[in-house]
Amino acid sequence: MLAARQRRDKAREVVASDPLMARELRIGRPDLRPDYDDGGLVDLNNAPASALAEVCELDPGTAERIVEARSARGGFLTVDDVFTAVDVPLGAWEMIRDRAVVIPR
């Protein structure tokens, strides 16, 4: 578990420093079978609802509302933007903060 968290932290560094590389490595895209081990992240701006639901342990309806909100807004700037855009159950916030990233579209 600690090793996965360290891989997530390293992947977040790549996202922050080089978003293009992050997209090429498919960070946060478990649906695309990435070669890079990002520790189990999901990209709120690009991953499908099914991946959001699985990685963040969300019900499918909430995951779909996140996808709808990102489409309506043109994407999220930060992970916490999702909480102002969608009524996400409070119990899911920490999991989302731990497992989600936002890669610009």
Secondary structure, 3 states (H helix, E strand, C coil): CHHHHHHHHHHHHHHHHCHHHHHHCCCCCHHHCCCCCCCCCEECCCCCHHHHHHHHCCCHHHHHHHHHHHHHHCCCCCCCHHHHHCCCCHHHHHHHHHHEECCCC
